[in-house]
Structure formats: C-alpha cells, structure tokens
Amino acid sequence: MSNPAPSPRNAARSELSPLKYLFPGWYAIVMGLCGLALAWYRATPLMGEAATAAALSIGLLAAAVFGVLAVATVLRGLHHAEAWAEDRQHPVRHSFIAALPIAIILLATVAHALGLQGPPVTLLWMIGAGSQLFVTIWVLGRWWKGNGQDGLSWAGITPALFIPIVGNVLVPLAGVPMGYAQWSAAQFGAGLLFWPVVMILIGARILVQGPWPDRLRPASFIFIAPPAVVGLAALQFDAPELVAWALWGMAIFSAAWVALQARAIAALPFGLPHWGMSFPLAALAALTLRLAGETGLMAKLGVLLLALASLVIAGLVLGTVRGLRDGTLLAPEPSGPTEPAPPAIRVVASKP
C-alpha cells in the first residue's frame, strides 16, 4: 500500500525548516577555523604562548561548531532525506560533501598539534582519512558517466572540485607525526594525481563556458589551498625546503591572481560560499610562517598574512551570525542557471 501524501501543513513545515537547507558546504566553517588555528600555532615561535592560546581557543570553537553541525546533519538526514539525496545529485553541491571528512581530518590535526594525543585523536584522524578517500572515489566514479545525468558537467567544474579530488593531501599533516607516514604518503599521492587534471578542467570550463556563477565567485580562493597544503605536507615528509619554497611561490601567485576578484566579491551579498576564502588564506599564512625564521621580511609577511586571514574569518563569522539571525542563510539557494549560457551567435544578413 502506498504511503499517504503529506498534508499541506506538513509540506509547508518541511519547506520552511532551516534544517532542509543545511548543505554540506556548512562544514567549510570548521575547515576555515581549523586552518586559522593551525596558522596561529605556527606563529608560536614569533609570538610565544599567546599564539598557542589563540590556536587553542580557535580550535575549541571549531570543535564546538563541528558538534552542532554534526547533530544538525543527523537530524536533517532523519527529517529531510530527500534534501540529502538532492545534495548527492547536485552538479556543484556534491563536491562539498567532502568538506565533512576534511573537517574531521583538520580537527584531528589541530588536536595533535596542540598536544592532545592518544587513541581518540588517532581514531578521529583515521575516520576522516578513510571517509575522504571514499568520497574521492565516489566523486571520480561519477566521471565515468560522461556528461550525462550525475556525470561530469560544465556546471560541476568549479574550484569546489578541489575539495573532494585534491583534499587527500591534508592527510599527512597529522598522519606523519602520528606514525602513519607510509599511508599518509599513499593518500597524499592520490591527492596529487588529479590536481593538474582539475586545473585543466577548470581552465577548459572558463574557455568554453565562462566562469562559474557570481554567487560562487568567493570559491575562486580555493586555488590557493592545494599548493599551500602540499607545501606543508612536503615539509612533514622532510622534503628539501626548496620544494616547499616552490610550492609557496605557487600559493602566493595564486593569491595574487584571485585577489583580482576581491572587488567583485565585496559587492556580493554575503552567503555560505564566502567561507571558501577562509581555509586557503589560513593555509597560506601557515606555510609562510612555517618557512619564515623568527626575524626578517618573511616573518613580517607571515604575520601580515595571519592578520589578514584572522580579519577575513572574523568578518565571515559576523556575516554568518547576521545571516542566521536574519534568515538569509538557511534558505533555498538563489534561483538561476547553475552555469552560464553559451554566448549567443549573431547572424548578420548580407545585402543582395
């Protein structure tokens, strides 16, 4: 016997429920806060214990936000299973599902860096690393469907694609000091494998279809994250420091490139995609501070980048609180095409 149709009152209640719109991208908040905590931890040689205290405070905030989001995610799955299914099928939102395992990896990384070591932290890291690898395989599995339904479409080729495909390079940050260097190296290699592939796909999308929609413009900052994180991971593997410097050059150049979007991003109404700026800026600050000595130009630049990341993330926190208060965040996405229409072809009739 078929289930009865929901009453109009229950349907309206479902439409108005904020939980329905708790998209996986909300875990980018945890990513940004964890990245900032790690950047402040890297500033300890310059600023002393005050930097460690700041890292601990931000890390605790990240853990609290993760706890709230985890409970809300479970409730969403119970009450709005169809919304979760839509996320998995959406050409863009499915990439943000990887923000959940990455948030877990980063929480374990912050905990280990701040001295919280032991089986619980190791288990947390293992859950995050395993889940991230699973999501990567799942996302890449969609590519075998071509450009058909649930396949690789132009709409899905945005900088957000770096999160599930290249996010495995985060695993060594905690995996190596925990004693899992071999597995960390293997998963690190999986992240490196498709990094240039995603870069080529994004370049092809810009050339053929044009950039992604304006509301996703802040995600352009994700270009900074892969070289910055790979540089930090390379140092964990005791790679030559010049390799890390080369990756730092890639990251700082990427930052200068995406900075050209700053004015256009500032003109946009605040939305969840703005959190795409947070972790990349924090990762760049962390790598700069890691390479800097205790004095000199590089140290000053590291402090400047740390201040920039802190100010940006503070602004994002305030914008998020304001958006939750005003009801503009946990709401349906703006209507409109998920990808730009191809340029129109102008036909000019010749005179007889």
Backbone hydrogen bonds in HBPLUS format (Angstrom, degrees):
<---DONOR---> <-ACCEPTOR-->    atom                        ^
c    i                          cat <-CA-CA->   ^        H-A-AA   ^      H-
h    n   atom  resd res      DA  || num        DHA   H-A  angle D-A-AA Bond
n    s   type  num  typ     dist DA aas  dist angle  dist       angle   num
A0011-ALA N   A0007-SER O   2.91 MM   4  6.16 159.9  1.95 158.1 164.6     1
A0012-ALA N   A0008-PRO O   2.90 MM   4  6.04 158.1  1.95 144.8 150.5     2
A0013-ARG N   A0009-ARG O   2.92 MM   4  6.15 153.8  1.99 144.3 152.2     3
A0014-SER N   A0010-ASN O   2.91 MM   4  6.12 151.4  1.99 144.6 152.1     4
A0015-GLU N   A0011-ALA O   3.01 MM   4  6.29 153.6  2.08 146.6 153.4     5
A0016-LEU N   A0012-ALA O   3.01 MM   4  6.23 145.3  2.13 145.3 154.4     6
A0017-SER N   A0013-ARG O   3.08 MM   4  6.13 117.5  2.49 139.0 153.1     7
A0017-SER N   A0014-SER O   3.34 MM   3  5.25 151.1  2.43  96.5 104.8     8
A0020-LYS N   A0017-SER O   3.18 MM   3  5.71 144.3  2.32 111.3 119.6     9
A0021-TYR N   A0018-PRO O   2.96 MM   3  5.60 149.2  2.06 117.2 125.3    10
A0022-LEU N   A0019-LEU O   3.10 MM   3  5.18 161.6  2.14 116.0 113.7    11
A0026-TRP N   A0023-PHE O   3.09 MM   3  6.05 172.9  2.09 130.5 131.7    12
A0027-TYR N   A0024-PRO O   3.11 MM   3  6.11 170.4  2.12 129.3 131.2    13
A0028-ALA N   A0025-GLY O   2.98 MM   3  5.56 163.4  2.01 116.3 121.3    14
A0029-ILE N   A0026-TRP O   3.14 MM   3  5.90 162.6  2.17 117.4 121.7    15
A0031-MET N   A0027-TYR O   3.12 MM   4  6.50 158.0  2.17 146.1 152.4    16
A0032-GLY N   A0028-ALA O   2.90 MM   4  6.09 161.7  1.93 147.5 151.3    17
A0033-LEU N   A0029-ILE O   3.02 MM   4  6.25 164.0  2.04 150.9 155.0    18
A0034-CYS N   A0030-VAL O   2.89 MM   4  5.99 163.7  1.91 152.6 157.3    19
A0035-GLY N   A0031-MET O   2.89 MM   4  6.03 160.9  1.92 149.5 155.4    20
A0036-LEU N   A0032-GLY O   2.97 MM   4  6.19 153.2  2.04 144.4 151.6    21
A0037-ALA N   A0033-LEU O   2.91 MM   4  6.17 152.4  1.99 145.6 153.4    22
A0038-LEU N   A0034-CYS O   2.94 MM   4  6.25 158.1  1.99 153.6 158.6    23
A0039-ALA N   A0035-GLY O   2.98 MM   4  6.22 148.4  2.08 142.3 151.4    24
A0040-TRP N   A0036-LEU O   2.94 MM   4  6.21 159.4  1.98 151.4 156.1    25
A0041-TYR N   A0037-ALA O   2.97 MM   4  6.20 148.6  2.07 142.0 151.3    26
A0042-ARG N   A0038-LEU O   3.00 MM   4  6.26 145.9  2.12 141.0 149.5    27
A0043-ALA N   A0040-TRP O   3.01 MM   3  4.99 140.5  2.17  95.6 107.7    28
A0044-THR N   A0041-TYR O   3.18 MM   3  5.51 166.0  2.20 111.6 114.6    29
A0046-LEU N   A0043-ALA O   3.00 MM   3  5.40 136.8  2.20 110.2 122.3    30
A0047-MET N   A0043-ALA O   2.88 MM   4  6.00 159.9  1.92 159.9 166.8    31
A0048-GLY N   A0044-THR O   2.68 MM   4  4.65 144.9  1.80 138.3 139.7    32
A0051-ALA N   A0048-GLY O   3.12 MM   3  5.88 139.0  2.30 118.2 125.8    33
A0053-ALA N   A0049-GLU O   2.88 MM   4  6.14 156.7  1.93 152.2 158.3    34
A0054-ALA N   A0050-ALA O   2.98 MM   4  6.22 151.4  2.06 142.0 149.7    35
A0055-ALA N   A0051-ALA O   2.90 MM   4  6.17 157.0  1.96 147.0 153.3    36
A0056-LEU N   A0052-THR O   2.90 MM   4  6.17 154.9  1.97 147.9 154.5    37
A0057-SER N   A0053-ALA O   2.97 MM   4  6.20 160.0  2.01 147.9 152.9    38
A0058-ILE N   A0054-ALA O   2.96 MM   4  6.16 165.8  1.98 154.4 157.9    39
A0059-GLY N   A0055-ALA O   2.85 MM   4  5.94 153.1  1.93 144.1 152.5    40
A0060-LEU N   A0056-LEU O   2.92 MM   4  6.13 153.5  1.99 147.7 154.1    41
A0061-LEU N   A0057-SER O   3.06 MM   4  6.33 153.1  2.13 143.0 150.5    42
A0062-ALA N   A0058-ILE O   2.90 MM   4  6.19 154.5  1.97 147.2 154.2    43
A0063-ALA N   A0059-GLY O   2.95 MM   4  6.24 155.3  2.01 146.9 153.2    44
A0064-ALA N   A0060-LEU O   2.95 MM   4  6.19 154.0  2.01 146.3 153.3    45
A0065-VAL N   A0061-LEU O   2.91 MM   4  6.17 161.9  1.95 153.3 157.8    46
A0066-PHE N   A0062-ALA O   2.89 MM   4  6.08 157.2  1.94 146.9 153.8    47
A0067-GLY N   A0063-ALA O   2.94 MM   4  6.17 154.8  2.01 144.6 151.1    48
A0068-VAL N   A0064-ALA O   3.07 MM   4  6.37 160.4  2.11 150.8 155.1    49
A0069-LEU N   A0065-VAL O   2.92 MM   4  6.14 166.5  1.94 153.7 157.8    50
A0070-ALA N   A0066-PHE O   2.77 MM   4  5.92 155.4  1.82 152.3 159.3    51
A0071-VAL N   A0067-GLY O   3.11 MM   4  6.32 165.9  2.13 149.0 151.7    52
A0072-ALA N   A0068-VAL O   2.98 MM   4  6.18 165.2  2.00 150.2 155.0    53
A0073-THR N   A0069-LEU O   2.76 MM   4  5.89 146.0  1.87 145.1 154.6    54
A0074-VAL N   A0070-ALA O   3.07 MM   4  6.35 155.8  2.13 147.9 153.0    55
A0075-LEU N   A0071-VAL O   3.04 MM   4  6.35 163.9  2.07 152.7 157.1    56
A0076-ARG N   A0072-ALA O   2.85 MM   4  6.03 150.1  1.94 142.3 151.2    57
A0077-GLY N   A0073-THR O   2.93 MM   4  6.18 156.2  1.98 146.2 152.2    58
A0078-LEU N   A0074-VAL O   3.05 MM   4  6.34 143.4  2.18 144.4 154.3    59
A0079-HIS N   A0075-LEU O   2.96 MM   4  6.12 158.0  2.01 152.0 157.2    60
A0080-HIS N   A0076-ARG O   2.62 MM   4  5.16 146.5  1.73 146.8 153.4    61
A0083-ALA N   A0080-HIS O   3.01 MM   3  5.40 133.2  2.23 106.5 118.5    62
A0084-TRP N   A0080-HIS O   3.39 MM   4  6.87 153.4  2.46 149.4 156.1    63
A0085-ALA N   A0081-ALA O   3.06 MM   4  6.38 152.7  2.14 146.1 153.7    64
A0086-GLU N   A0082-GLU O   2.96 MM   4  6.21 148.6  2.06 140.1 148.5    65
A0087-ASP N   A0083-ALA O   3.00 MM   4  6.33 149.5  2.10 145.6 153.3    66
A0088-ARG N   A0084-TRP O   3.17 MM   4  6.50 154.6  2.24 145.5 151.3    67
A0089-GLN N   A0085-ALA O   3.16 MM   4  6.41 140.2  2.33 142.4 152.8    68
A0090-HIS N   A0086-GLU O   2.86 MM   4  5.85 129.1  2.12 145.0 158.2    69
A0095-SER N   A0092-VAL O   3.10 MM   3  5.90 149.4  2.19 122.1 128.6    70
A0096-PHE N   A0093-ARG O   3.00 MM   3  5.33 133.5  2.22 106.7 118.8    71
A0097-ILE N   A0094-HIS O   3.29 MM   3  5.52 159.2  2.34 103.6 109.8    72
A0098-ALA N   A0095-SER O   3.35 MM   3  6.19 158.8  2.40 117.3 120.7    73
A0099-ALA N   A0096-PHE O   2.91 MM   3  5.29 157.5  1.96 110.1 117.6    74
A0100-LEU N   A0097-ILE O   3.24 MM   3  6.04 159.1  2.29 118.2 122.2    75
A0102-ILE N   A0098-ALA O   3.13 MM   4  6.25 161.7  2.17 153.2 159.0    76
A0103-ALA N   A0099-ALA O   2.93 MM   4  5.92 148.1  2.03 135.2 143.5    77
A0104-ILE N   A0100-LEU O   3.16 MM   4  6.51 150.9  2.25 147.6 155.3    78
A0105-ILE N   A0101-PRO O   2.94 MM   4  6.26 159.1  1.98 150.5 155.6    79
A0106-LEU N   A0102-ILE O   2.91 MM   4  6.15 163.4  1.94 153.8 157.9    80
A0107-LEU N   A0103-ALA O   2.92 MM   4  6.12 153.1  1.99 145.2 152.6    81
A0108-ALA N   A0104-ILE O   3.06 MM   4  6.32 160.7  2.10 150.8 155.3    82
A0109-THR N   A0105-ILE O   2.93 MM   4  6.20 147.6  2.04 142.9 152.9    83
A0110-VAL N   A0106-LEU O   2.87 MM   4  6.11 161.4  1.90 154.3 157.5    84
A0111-ALA N   A0107-LEU O   2.95 MM   4  6.12 165.5  1.98 148.7 153.2    85
A0112-HIS N   A0108-ALA O   2.93 MM   4  6.07 162.6  1.96 147.0 151.5    86
A0113-ALA N   A0109-THR O   2.96 MM   4  6.09 161.0  2.00 147.1 152.8    87
A0114-LEU N   A0110-VAL O   3.02 MM   4  6.18 149.3  2.11 149.6 157.1    88
A0116-LEU N   A0111-ALA O   2.81 MM   5  5.06 148.9  1.90 161.8 151.7    89
A0115-GLY N   A0112-HIS O   3.10 MM   3  5.19 162.6  2.13 107.6 111.1    90
A0117-GLN N   A0115-GLY O   3.09 MM   2  5.63 124.6  2.41 106.0  90.6    91
A0122-THR N   A0118-GLY O   3.06 MM   4  6.28 165.1  2.09 157.8 162.4    92
A0123-LEU N   A0119-PRO O   2.79 MM   4  5.89 161.3  1.83 156.7 161.2    93
A0124-LEU N   A0120-PRO O   2.98 MM   4  6.15 152.4  2.05 140.5 148.2    94
A0125-TRP N   A0121-VAL O   2.95 MM   4  6.24 157.8  2.00 149.2 154.7    95
A0126-MET N   A0122-THR O   2.92 MM   4  6.19 157.0  1.98 148.7 155.2    96
A0127-ILE N   A0123-LEU O   2.91 MM   4  6.15 158.9  1.96 152.0 157.0    97
A0128-GLY N   A0124-LEU O   3.02 MM   4  6.26 162.9  2.05 149.1 153.7    98
A0129-ALA N   A0125-TRP O   2.83 MM   4  6.02 167.5  1.85 156.3 159.8    99
A0130-GLY N   A0126-MET O   2.90 MM   4  5.92 167.9  1.92 149.0 153.1   100
A0131-SER N   A0127-ILE O   2.95 MM   4  5.96 160.1  1.99 144.8 151.1   101
A0132-GLN N   A0128-GLY O   2.90 MM   4  6.00 155.3  1.96 146.5 153.6   102
A0133-LEU N   A0129-ALA O   3.08 MM   4  6.29 158.8  2.13 147.6 152.7   103
A0134-PHE N   A0130-GLY O   3.05 MM   4  6.29 155.8  2.11 145.8 152.5   104
A0135-VAL N   A0131-SER O   2.93 MM   4  6.20 161.3  1.97 152.2 156.5   105
A0136-THR N   A0132-GLN O   2.95 MM   4  6.15 156.3  2.01 148.1 154.7   106
A0137-ILE N   A0133-LEU O   3.07 MM   4  6.33 163.6  2.10 150.3 153.7   107
A0138-TRP N   A0134-PHE O   2.93 MM   4  6.17 156.0  1.99 148.0 155.5   108
A0139-VAL N   A0135-VAL O   2.86 MM   4  6.07 162.9  1.89 153.8 157.4   109
A0140-LEU N   A0136-THR O   2.93 MM   4  6.11 167.3  1.95 153.2 157.2   110
A0141-GLY N   A0137-ILE O   2.81 MM   4  5.87 139.4  1.97 139.5 151.2   111
A0142-ARG N   A0139-VAL O   3.13 MM   3  5.38 138.0  2.32 101.5 112.3   112
A0143-TRP N   A0140-LEU O   3.00 MM   3  5.30 139.5  2.17 103.4 114.8   113
A0144-TRP N   A0141-GLY O   3.29 MM   3  5.71 147.2  2.40 106.4 113.9   114
A0145-LYS N   A0142-ARG O   3.04 MM   3  5.62 160.4  2.08 114.8 121.1   115
A0146-GLY N   A0143-TRP O   3.03 MM   3  5.58 159.5  2.07 119.9 122.0   116
A0152-LEU N   A0146-GLY O   2.67 MM   6  5.78 143.0  1.81 155.8 161.9   117
A0151-GLY N   A0148-GLY O   3.01 MM   3  5.16 151.5  2.10 130.1 127.6   118
A0156-GLY N   A0153-SER O   3.09 MM   3  5.45 135.5  2.30 106.0 117.0   119
A0157-ILE N   A0154-TRP O   3.10 MM   3  5.33 157.5  2.16 108.3 115.3   120
A0161-LEU N   A0158-THR O   2.95 MM   3  5.77 168.4  1.97 126.8 130.4   121
A0162-PHE N   A0159-PRO O   3.03 MM   3  5.76 164.4  2.06 120.1 124.5   122
A0163-ILE N   A0160-ALA O   3.08 MM   3  5.67 148.1  2.18 113.3 120.8   123
A0165-ILE N   A0161-LEU O   3.35 MM   4  6.32 160.3  2.40 148.5 154.0   124
A0166-VAL N   A0162-PHE O   2.84 MM   4  5.08 150.7  1.92 129.6 139.5   125
A0169-VAL N   A0166-VAL O   3.12 MM   3  6.22 177.2  2.12 135.8 136.4   126
A0170-LEU N   A0167-GLY O   3.17 MM   3  5.96 170.8  2.18 123.0 125.4   127
A0171-VAL N   A0168-ASN O   3.19 MM   3  5.72 161.5  2.22 115.8 120.6   128
A0173-LEU N   A0170-LEU O   3.17 MM   3  5.81 149.3  2.27 118.8 126.9   129
A0175-GLY N   A0171-VAL O   3.03 MM   4  5.84 155.9  2.09 152.2 154.7   130
A0176-VAL N   A0172-PRO O   3.15 MM   4  5.18 170.7  2.16 122.9 125.8   131
A0178-MET N   A0174-ALA O   3.09 MM   4  6.12 137.0  2.28 143.8 156.0   132
A0180-TYR N   A0175-GLY O   2.81 MM   5  5.10 157.8  1.86 163.7 156.0   133
A0179-GLY N   A0176-VAL O   2.98 MM   3  5.26 154.8  2.04 109.9 118.0   134
A0184-SER N   A0180-TYR O   2.99 MM   4  6.05 157.0  2.05 147.5 155.0   135
A0185-ALA N   A0181-ALA O   2.86 MM   4  5.99 153.2  1.93 146.6 153.3   136
A0186-ALA N   A0182-GLN O   3.03 MM   4  6.33 154.4  2.10 146.4 153.3   137
A0187-GLN N   A0183-TRP O   2.96 MM   4  6.25 168.3  1.97 159.1 160.6   138
A0188-PHE N   A0184-SER O   2.82 MM   4  5.86 148.6  1.92 143.2 153.3   139
A0189-GLY N   A0185-ALA O   2.92 MM   4  6.12 149.3  2.01 142.8 150.2   140
A0190-ALA N   A0186-ALA O   3.15 MM   4  6.55 144.8  2.28 140.6 149.9   141
A0191-GLY N   A0187-GLN O   3.13 MM   4  6.47 147.4  2.24 143.3 151.2   142
A0192-LEU N   A0188-PHE O   3.01 MM   4  6.37 150.6  2.10 146.6 155.0   143
A0193-LEU N   A0189-GLY O   2.97 MM   4  6.07 145.1  2.10 146.7 155.3   144
A0195-TRP N   A0192-LEU O   3.30 MM   3  5.25 152.8  2.38 100.8 108.7   145
A0198-VAL N   A0194-PHE O   2.95 MM   4  6.17 160.7  1.99 156.4 158.8   146
A0199-MET N   A0195-TRP O   3.13 MM   4  6.42 158.9  2.18 149.9 156.1   147
A0200-ILE N   A0196-PRO O   2.96 MM   4  6.18 157.0  2.02 146.8 152.0   148
A0201-LEU N   A0197-VAL O   2.94 MM   4  6.22 159.5  1.98 150.4 156.4   149
A0202-ILE N   A0198-VAL O   2.92 MM   4  6.13 161.0  1.96 153.4 157.7   150
A0203-GLY N   A0199-MET O   2.99 MM   4  6.21 159.1  2.03 146.8 152.8   151
A0204-ALA N   A0200-ILE O   2.86 MM   4  6.10 154.7  1.92 149.2 156.4   152
A0205-ARG N   A0201-LEU O   2.91 MM   4  6.18 151.9  1.99 145.9 153.7   153
A0206-ILE N   A0202-ILE O   3.00 MM   4  6.29 162.7  2.03 153.0 156.4   154
A0207-LEU N   A0203-GLY O   3.03 MM   4  6.22 155.9  2.09 145.1 151.9   155
A0208-VAL N   A0204-ALA O   2.87 MM   4  5.99 160.9  1.91 152.5 157.2   156
A0209-GLN N   A0205-ARG O   2.69 MM   4  5.26 149.0  1.78 142.6 153.3   157
A0210-GLY N   A0205-ARG O   2.97 MM   5  6.18 131.6  2.21 143.6 147.6   158
A0210-GLY N   A0206-ILE O   3.16 MM   4  4.09 126.1  2.46  96.4 108.6   159
A0216-LEU N   A0213-PRO O   2.98 MM   3  5.57 151.9  2.06 115.9 124.4   160
A0217-ARG N   A0214-ASP O   2.89 MM   3  4.97 163.2  1.92 111.4 116.0   161
A0219-ALA N   A0216-LEU O   2.93 MM   3  5.54 144.8  2.05 117.9 128.0   162
A0220-SER N   A0217-ARG O   2.95 MM   3  5.69 167.1  1.97 124.3 128.3   163
A0221-PHE N   A0218-PRO O   3.17 MM   3  6.13 170.7  2.18 126.0 127.4   164
A0222-ILE N   A0219-ALA O   2.95 MM   3  5.60 163.6  1.98 118.5 124.0   165
A0223-PHE N   A0220-SER O   3.20 MM   3  6.07 169.7  2.21 121.4 124.1   166
A0224-ILE N   A0221-PHE O   2.97 MM   3  5.79 160.2  2.01 122.4 127.2   167
A0225-ALA N   A0222-ILE O   3.02 MM   3  5.33 134.2  2.24 107.4 118.9   168
A0228-ALA N   A0224-ILE O   3.41 MM   4  6.45 160.1  2.45 152.6 157.9   169
A0229-VAL N   A0225-ALA O   2.87 MM   4  5.93 172.8  1.87 172.1 172.6   170
A0230-VAL N   A0226-PRO O   2.89 MM   4  5.92 164.0  1.92 154.7 160.0   171
A0231-GLY N   A0227-PRO O   2.95 MM   4  5.96 150.2  2.04 138.2 146.0   172
A0232-LEU N   A0228-ALA O   3.12 MM   4  6.46 156.0  2.18 144.1 149.9   173
A0233-ALA N   A0229-VAL O   2.85 MM   4  6.10 160.6  1.88 154.5 160.2   174
A0234-ALA N   A0230-VAL O   2.79 MM   4  5.91 153.2  1.86 146.2 153.8   175
A0235-LEU N   A0231-GLY O   3.22 MM   4  6.46 151.6  2.30 144.0 150.0   176
A0236-GLN N   A0232-LEU O   3.28 MM   4  6.61 138.3  2.46 136.0 146.9   177
A0236-GLN N   A0233-ALA O   2.98 MM   3  4.99 124.9  2.30  95.1 110.1   178
A0237-PHE N   A0233-ALA O   3.17 MM   4  6.59 136.4  2.37 142.8 154.3   179
A0237-PHE N   A0234-ALA O   3.08 MM   3  5.13 130.3  2.33  95.5 108.7   180
A0239-ALA N   A0234-ALA O   3.03 MM   5  5.39 164.1  2.06 151.0 150.2   181
A0238-ASP N   A0235-LEU O   3.09 MM   3  4.90 157.9  2.14 102.2 105.7   182
A0243-VAL N   A0240-PRO O   2.93 MM   3  5.56 141.7  2.08 115.1 125.0   183
A0245-TRP N   A0241-GLU O   2.92 MM   4  6.29 151.3  2.00 148.6 157.7   184
A0246-ALA N   A0242-LEU O   2.90 MM   4  6.15 150.8  1.99 142.2 149.5   185
A0247-LEU N   A0243-VAL O   3.04 MM   4  6.37 156.0  2.10 147.6 153.9   186
A0248-TRP N   A0244-ALA O   2.79 MM   4  6.03 148.8  1.88 145.1 154.8   187
A0249-GLY N   A0245-TRP O   2.88 MM   4  6.17 150.2  1.97 145.2 152.9   188
A0250-MET N   A0246-ALA O   3.09 MM   4  6.47 148.5  2.19 141.4 149.5   189
A0251-ALA N   A0247-LEU O   2.92 MM   4  6.22 154.8  1.98 147.7 154.6   190
A0252-ILE N   A0248-TRP O   2.83 MM   4  6.05 165.9  1.85 158.1 161.1   191
A0253-PHE N   A0249-GLY O   2.99 MM   4  6.00 153.6  2.06 141.9 149.4   192
A0254-SER N   A0250-MET O   2.94 MM   4  6.08 153.8  2.01 141.2 148.9   193
A0255-ALA N   A0251-ALA O   2.90 MM   4  6.18 148.4  2.01 143.2 152.1   194
A0256-ALA N   A0252-ILE O   3.01 MM   4  6.28 153.9  2.08 141.9 148.1   195
A0257-TRP N   A0253-PHE O   2.91 MM   4  6.16 149.2  2.00 146.1 155.2   196
A0258-VAL N   A0254-SER O   2.90 MM   4  6.16 170.6  1.91 156.6 157.5   197
A0259-ALA N   A0255-ALA O   2.95 MM   4  5.94 133.6  2.17 138.1 150.6   198
A0260-LEU N   A0257-TRP O   3.21 MM   3  5.85 160.1  2.25 112.1 117.7   199
A0261-GLN N   A0258-VAL O   2.86 MM   3  5.50 163.2  1.89 118.0 123.8   200
A0262-ALA N   A0259-ALA O   3.01 MM   3  5.13 164.7  2.03 109.7 114.6   201
A0265-ILE N   A0261-GLN O   2.90 MM   4  6.10 155.8  1.95 158.9 167.0   202
A0266-ALA N   A0262-ALA O   2.88 MM   4  6.09 156.8  1.93 151.2 157.4   203
A0267-ALA N   A0263-ARG O   3.26 MM   4  6.48 134.6  2.47 138.7 149.3   204
A0268-LEU N   A0265-ILE O   3.03 MM   3  5.32 158.1  2.08 109.6 116.7   205
A0274-HIS N   A0271-GLY O   3.02 MM   3  5.79 159.3  2.06 123.0 129.1   206
A0275-TRP N   A0272-LEU O   2.98 MM   3  5.85 161.7  2.01 128.4 132.4   207
A0276-GLY N   A0273-PRO O   2.90 MM   3  5.48 161.5  1.94 115.9 122.0   208
A0277-MET N   A0274-HIS O   3.11 MM   3  5.96 171.9  2.12 121.9 124.3   209
A0278-SER N   A0275-TRP O   3.11 MM   3  5.35 149.1  2.21 107.5 115.8   210
A0281-LEU N   A0277-MET O   3.38 MM   4  6.38 162.4  2.42 145.0 149.9   211
A0282-ALA N   A0278-SER O   3.07 MM   4  6.30 160.8  2.11 155.5 161.6   212
A0283-ALA N   A0279-PHE O   2.80 MM   4  5.97 158.1  1.84 158.4 164.4   213
A0284-LEU N   A0280-PRO O   2.99 MM   4  6.20 156.3  2.04 147.9 153.8   214
A0285-ALA N   A0281-LEU O   3.05 MM   4  6.28 157.7  2.10 144.5 150.5   215
A0286-ALA N   A0282-ALA O   2.90 MM   4  6.14 155.2  1.96 147.2 154.3   216
A0287-LEU N   A0283-ALA O   2.97 MM   4  6.22 161.9  2.00 151.4 155.1   217
A0288-THR N   A0284-LEU O   3.01 MM   4  6.15 161.0  2.04 148.6 154.2   218
A0289-LEU N   A0285-ALA O   2.96 MM   4  6.14 163.2  1.99 151.2 155.3   219
A0290-ARG N   A0286-ALA O   2.89 MM   4  6.03 144.0  2.03 141.4 152.2   220
A0291-LEU N   A0287-LEU O   3.03 MM   4  6.23 147.7  2.14 146.8 153.8   221
A0292-ALA N   A0288-THR O   2.97 MM   4  6.05 135.3  2.17 141.4 154.1   222
A0300-LYS N   A0296-GLY O   3.21 MM   4  6.57 156.8  2.27 147.8 154.2   223
A0301-LEU N   A0297-LEU O   2.88 MM   4  6.17 155.4  1.94 151.4 158.9   224
A0302-GLY N   A0298-MET O   2.86 MM   4  6.09 153.1  1.94 144.4 152.0   225
A0303-VAL N   A0299-ALA O   3.02 MM   4  6.32 158.1  2.07 149.0 153.8   226
A0304-LEU N   A0300-LYS O   2.94 MM   4  6.16 156.2  1.99 146.0 153.2   227
A0305-LEU N   A0301-LEU O   2.84 MM   4  6.11 160.7  1.88 154.1 158.6   228
A0306-LEU N   A0302-GLY O   2.88 MM   4  6.07 150.4  1.97 144.7 153.5   229
A0307-ALA N   A0303-VAL O   2.87 MM   4  6.11 155.1  1.93 147.2 153.7   230
A0308-LEU N   A0304-LEU O   2.91 MM   4  6.20 154.2  1.98 145.2 152.8   231
A0309-ALA N   A0305-LEU O   2.89 MM   4  6.11 167.8  1.91 150.3 153.0   232
A0310-SER N   A0306-LEU O   2.90 MM   4  6.05 156.7  1.96 145.5 152.5   233
A0311-LEU N   A0307-ALA O   2.90 MM   4  6.08 159.2  1.94 149.6 154.8   234
A0312-VAL N   A0308-LEU O   2.91 MM   4  6.10 166.0  1.93 155.9 159.9   235
A0313-ILE N   A0309-ALA O   2.94 MM   4  6.06 165.6  1.97 148.3 152.5   236
A0314-ALA N   A0310-SER O   2.88 MM   4  5.98 152.1  1.96 142.7 151.1   237
A0315-GLY N   A0311-LEU O   2.93 MM   4  6.15 155.0  1.99 145.6 152.3   238
A0316-LEU N   A0312-VAL O   2.89 MM   4  6.21 147.8  1.99 144.2 154.0   239
A0317-VAL N   A0313-ILE O   2.87 MM   4  6.12 153.0  1.94 148.3 154.9   240
A0318-LEU N   A0314-ALA O   3.04 MM   4  6.32 163.2  2.07 148.9 152.8   241
A0319-GLY N   A0315-GLY O   2.86 MM   4  6.06 158.4  1.91 146.9 153.5   242
A0320-THR N   A0316-LEU O   2.85 MM   4  6.01 148.7  1.95 143.5 151.9   243
A0321-VAL N   A0317-VAL O   2.93 MM   4  6.21 162.0  1.96 153.4 157.7   244
A0322-ARG N   A0318-LEU O   2.94 MM   4  6.12 162.8  1.97 149.7 154.8   245
A0323-GLY N   A0319-GLY O   2.84 MM   4  5.97 153.1  1.92 140.7 148.8   246
A0324-LEU N   A0320-THR O   2.87 MM   4  6.09 154.7  1.94 150.6 156.6   247
A0325-ARG N   A0321-VAL O   2.99 MM   4  6.16 152.7  2.06 143.9 151.8   248
A0326-ASP N   A0322-ARG O   2.87 MM   4  6.07 154.6  1.94 148.2 155.2   249
A0327-GLY N   A0323-GLY O   2.89 MM   4  5.80 119.7  2.26 133.6 147.6   250
A0328-THR N   A0323-GLY O   2.96 MM   5  5.07 143.1  2.10 144.4 149.9   251
A0331-ALA N   A0329-LEU O   2.72 MM   2  5.36 133.5  1.93 108.9  93.6   252
